[in-house]
């Protein structure tokens, strides 16, 4: 397992972090913690659609940044370090009109000063909607 052994990691805890944030407004919910990945889902509804009724690319990036940043933070000692985003990009490959999309974050690189995470966003049928990469800076408190 890649997560910091000294951290309390549960879905209940992770979802409590979203209180009063953009993640809460967009309906982002953490749904799975794996050995080396983290999954969150987001509804495709009036909060996350653009005017043509499709999932908004910005909402996809918000899901990517949320799940990637939280995954990175779970690797750190929270008394000594924290993360901030340096760069995020995404390729939107398929539209979504309803249901949920799922963002799965997996690490490419986790070093002393930077992390790079891949986030694959899929629809409820497992089809790839967006692929994203987020680069995070590891900072000392």
Secondary structure, DSSP 8 states (H G I E B T S, - for coil): --S-TTS---HHHHHHTTTTSHHHHHT-EEEEE-SSEEEEEEE-STTTB-TTSSB-HHHHHHHHHHHHHHHHHTTS-TTTEEEEEEEEEEEE-S---SSEEEEEEEEEEE-SSEEEEEEEEE-TTS-EEEEEEEEEEEEE-
